[in-house]
Each structure stands twice: as structure tokens, then as C-alpha cells.
Amino acid sequence: MFPINEWSKKWVHSVMMELLYSFNFMWFLMEEFIKKNCPEDVAREGLLILSEQFGAYEAKRLENTVQGDNEGIDRLIRFLEHSHWCAFENIEVTKLSDTSLRMRTLNCTAQKAAGKWGMEFYECGPGALRIRSAFFGYINPKSLVTPVFTPPQKAADASVPEASCEWVISIE
């Protein structure tokens, strides 16, 4: 384990960001390997299954540390604030009502990496939907995740050009 009690907050953040870049790189490599070595339908569904399993597992692990008596949408927000999204990405979380929230990723690191790899964009929509649905569904089975836009789409609201994707999470 890192000696985080000895490290500055800035140093812990720096190390975690480098680890994120490493995980993103490995994810791209695994995806490319699977796409090249598996039939297309098997590869696509396999990656979606992995995304779903990761989302549920992350929420399950966070149950061990996320404390509080929050319920409903506030509980979803509390878990989101402790998730990998908020640890490694610039996430804008807005409570829209007692039963819904908006989650926006600003200047997504995966989209930046895709650009560096010469890709126009990283098609993350289907996997991102599965991971979010599993994450929020584990916390509250009545959760519904709805994409507002994902790459290559752009935000309808031109006032937020740095938005990479946007989601509405509600409790039905």
C-alpha cells in the first residue's frame, strides 16, 4: 500500500493520475487485442459484459467505505463522488431533482488518449452505458441511466464545449 499518510495530497493525486493513464492504455490494448483475435460479435458483447461487471464490482467495493445515511438520489451522488469517474476525470454532478441527477464528463482522458493514438474519437457509449447502469443499479435497482450524448455526438448546449459526454441518472 502507498504510504499516503507520508505523501502530500498533490503527490497522491499525481500518482493516481499516472495509474489512470496506465489503466486507460491497458484497456485500449486489451480492446484492440480482443477485436483482432475474436469474432466481432463475441468481442463486442464480451467487452460490454466486462464493463457491466466492473460497474457493479466498483459499487460493491465502495459500499465498504462510503458512509452516511443518504438515500435516493443523494445516495447515488455520494457513491458517484467516490467513484473512479470523480477520482480520475473532471466530472460535473448536478442534482436535477429528488429523483434525478446529471453527470457530465469534461475533457475526458479517454477521448484525449484516442486523439493521441490518431483516432477521431473513442466509441465509449455502449460500454459507458453498461458500466453506469451496473454501477448505479447495484446501489439502487430502480436506477435508470439515460445517455444525453456520447462521442462522436456533441453537447446540444454549446455553452459547455469541453463536455465529452452527458448522462441523466434517475430513480424510477
N, C-alpha and C positions, 0 to 999 in steps of 0.2 A: 504494500500500500504506500501511496505517496505520503511523505511527512508534511501534510498540508498545514499542520499547526506551526511548522517552521517556515513555510513559504508565504510570500506575500500574496495577496489576492490577485494582483496583476500577473504574477508568475503562474499561479494555478490556472488562471484563465488562459494564459498563453500556451501552456502545456496542453490543456484540454482542446484548444482550437487546433493545435498541431495534430492531436489524436483524431479529431473530427476529419481533418483533411486526409489523414491516413485511411480512416474508415470509408470515406467517400471514394477515394482512389480504389480501395479494395472492392467496394461494391460495384464500381464501373468495370473492373477487371472480371469479377465473377459474372456479371451480366453478359459481358461480351463472350466469355468462355461458354456460358450456357447457351447463348444464342447461336454460337458457331458449332456446338457439339451436340445439340439436342434438336429434335424436330420442333418446328416453330410453335405449334400449338402446345406441346409439352413444356417448352421453355417459358412461354408467356404465362401459362397457368401456374407453373412452378414458382416463378418469381412473385406472382400475386399471392400464392399461398404463403411463401416466406414472409412477405410484407405483413400479411394478416397475423401470422404467428408472432412476429416481432412486436406489433402494436399491442396485442393482448399481454404478451410477456412483460413489456415495459410497464404497463399499467399495474400488473400484478406485483412487480418488484417495487414500484413506487408506493404501493399500499403499506410496505414495511416502514416507510419513512414519512410519508405525507400525513401530517396530523391535523386534527381540527374536527369540529362538529359541522362543517359545511355540508349542505345538502343541495340537491337540484343542480342548477346551472353554476352556482358558486363552487360546488364540489368539482365539477368538470374544469372550471377555471383554475382552481387550486392545483389539480393534477397537471393541467397543461403548463402552468407556471414552473413546474418542476420537471418537465419532460425534456427529452433530447432536443426538441424544437427550440425551446427557450434557452437551453444550455448553449447551443451552437449556432443558432440562427437569430436574426433580428425579427422577432415575432411581435406583431401588434395584436393584442387581445382586447376586444371591446364587448362589454356586456350589452346586448341589444334589448333584452327584456328579462323577466324572471325565468323564461324558458329557452332563451337562445343567446348565442354569442357569435362574434365574428372573429376569425383567425386569419390574419394576413402575414405572409412571409415577405419581408422586404429585402431586396438584394440577395437572393438565395445563393448559398455557396455551391450547391449542385449545378445551378444554371451558370454560375461563373466558371466552374470547372469544365462544364460542357463546352463553353466558349474557348477555353484554353486548349481543349482537345480538338478544336476545329469543328465542333458540332454547332448547328444553328440554335438548337435548344435540346434539353434533356426531357424526353417524354416521361414525366413522372405521374401524370394524372391518375391512371388506373391503379397503380401501386400506392400512390398517396391516399387515394380514397379508401383502399383496403386497410392500410395501416391506421388511418384515423378512425375508420369505422370500428375496427377491432379495439383500438385504444379506448375510445370513448364508450364503446359498447360494453367493455369489461367493467368500467366504472359505473355505468348506468345502462342496463339493457334497453331502455326506452330511448336511447340517444339516436339521433338521425344526423348523418353528415351529408351536407349538400355542397358540391363544388359550385362556386360562383364563376371562377375561371382558373384554368391551369395552362401552363405552356403547351402550345405556342400562342394561346389566346392572350390578350392584353386586358388590363382593367378597363372597364367601361368608364370609370371615374378617372379622367385624365389628370386630376389633381394629385394622384398618387402614382407617378410614373415608375417609382422604384419597387412597386408591388410585383412580386413574381407569381403569386397565387393567392387565392382568397377562398375561404370556406365559411359556411354557416353551420354551426352545430346547435341542434335544438333537442329538446326533450319532448317527445310526443305523449 
